[in-house]
Amino acid sequence: MELRVHGASGASAEQVLNRPNVEQVAGDRSGGFYRPRTGYPDTRGPGGVVLEAYRWSELPSGTAVRTLSLVFLLPFMLCNVAFWMRPTSSDAWALTVKGLCRVLALTLTALYVLAVAGVALDLVAWKCMSSPQCLAERSWLSWLGGRPVGLRLAVLALVPAAAVGLVWWLGARPERMFASFRVPPTVTGVHQLTAVGQWDAAPLVGRLRAIHVAAAFGTLDAVLLTARVNLGASPTTVTLSVLTCAVLATCVVLVCAHPLIDQPGTGRIDRTTRVLRTLACGLTAVVLAVLAADPARPPTGVGLPGYGDMVARLFLAQTVLLLVLWLVVPLSRRGGGPPLRAVGTPVFGAVATGLAVAFSAELVYRMADFLDRDVGTGEQSATGPPLTYKWAIFAFFLAVVAAATVAAVVAVTSRPARWQAAGAAVARDYPDAPPEAGRRLREVETVMARARFTERLVPLAITYAWLAGFGMATSAVGMFELEPGATLEQWFGFPAGLVRFGLRFGSWVIFGLILALVLGGIFAYRTAEFRRYVGVLWDLGTFWPRAAHPFAPPCYAERAVPELSRRIAWLTGQGHRVLLTGHSHGSVLLAATVLQLPPGAGDRVALLTYGSPLRRLYSRWFPAYVGDEVLREVGERIGWRWLNLWRDTDPIGGWMFSPHRPGEPPTVYGPAGTVDRRLRDPSDVVIPPDDSVPPPIVGHWPGEFDPRFAKAVRELADRLRRTA
């Protein structure tokens, strides 16, 4: 049997099998197994294999709700990815990095609450309801305008509380959706890649979710109590403040207590986290009740007391965490390798935090612009956003400009080397090309040169990461009530008009980014072709279990890997010999599946990968989990019945062990040197006699239609038959 697993393209079962009539034989709509419908001709594949396809494209996106939640929870997803980019996974430095990542994830939850609280409490409850101009012709707000400030805060605090409830509900949905796939681990011991798809991580997600919910409500309580204490402290508010600080401190301690949080199964720690969550929810209810009964009225002309300082201090805390990550991660690095192996965690952590800060600042800024009507959000606006958010947006503008500049510089400086390598490859591939094929040769050379730009993305990521961290640090200037325009003009001579332009432009850039993500999520859900372009980021981020942030989008491997393992074990148990063929991220799923097969099942399995990012992306970005030793163990589990097809025109996939060309000796010894097969792409640059156009450039597209793919299938099928 040949079991095909598609990649990020989200292809249909008919496209994967290259057959017009198929039927589902197992699974459901989200993840199912399909075969050519019986009774129709041509139901078998190359070498007489029985064809079967596993379609999992609905798992990482699925319904529109999950797709849009993935868009808006992108910073949480990137923070979770940063957790898995640790250079090592077991020593003391790795445990330190793990704790820093989880504390950073906790600050993202706090920032999420602060952003919603900034809109509901600072802009609406405090500023707008104290301004007759803002309340004019707004009956949906004016009914609270004359009420005591405590009641206004208590009522509108239900908005951030509902926002916490929303992400709480979204984070808990996968447990109900994937409940039937909870199976005991099939592999003993702790292997790097076997952490993916093992349901013993489900208790960890539940504990982290309870801790983050407690921290979210604790952050909301801190905002409310800080405002009330600034109006005048009382024994009740002081007591509630102490309890809130205790809840937040307990959350920080628990996410760093790895032996307790990471232990399998249920136990005392589960009860502890649930009790903490219940206490935080009850404490919030008490705080709201106390505020609602408070008759005090607020002073005029100021923002919510303490709110801006709280946001600025959170930005500073995130900056310190990122700086410590930059210092600690290189200490935990073992051996050499690409630069990203040492900086993947702080880079993606900074990108995640920078996006969270930008999204939060844009939310508050846009809402302030809406409340101000025609007044604008300038220095004299009575309902303008906190200055900390203005500094954050301006810093984002500078980061975007600098990153774009670095991208242009890298593209220009790397162009000669990339074009030289591409030209040499084209010359070796088509030594006898006729003169009329010159235009086609230049097209192939351009595609190869662009595909090599993937290795040049490291400077861009590092540049943006440093600028994002610097921007968060400078955003703390807002706590000193300093306007960006006037301050930069006075200190550095920047024209105030240019600063205001950067503020406006940065805001529109963030808005455009959010709009692009929303449209991308909608079109990726509705259009399979568009999913090919955005699916790489989605599949990369949602492949890894949620071990840092529980509100991140669900991990599709939690279902796909156990489902594939169960199907393969059943097929081999029935006496079948199974050839696994995986394209793009499908090859990553199959690698994790092979490592989780029960003993003896690998003796009847072979593997064919094509367009695989295992070495090019995963091995470089996740060295502790998809390193060279892991790939070699995959080969050993299946007796090295493994072929990997790759092309120089592919910007994502690549070679696995050796980049040698056909006819050249491999660069590694032993059976690993027989795995890689480079395919010339396109197959030719001249028009065949039976066609009107030259063969297409395949790049990263699936290649089941390629005769060389069929040849590899027949070769592996014959090897399986001989082993039987």
Helices and strands as residue ranges (DSSP letters): E 2-5, H 13-17, E 22-27, E 32-36, G 46-48, E 51-55, H 64-72, H 74-84, H 92-117, I 118-127, G 128-130, H 132-135, H 139-145, H 149-156, H 158-177, G 179-181, G 193-195, G 199-201, H 202-231, H 235-256, H 258-261, H 268-292, H 307-328, G 329-332, H 340-372, H 387-429, G 435-437, H 438-451, G 452-456, H 457-475, G 476-480, H 484-491, H 496-526, H 528-543, H 557-573, E 578-583, H 585-594, G 601-604, E 605-610, I 614-618, H 619-621, H 628-637, E 642-646, G 671-674, E 676-678, H 707-723
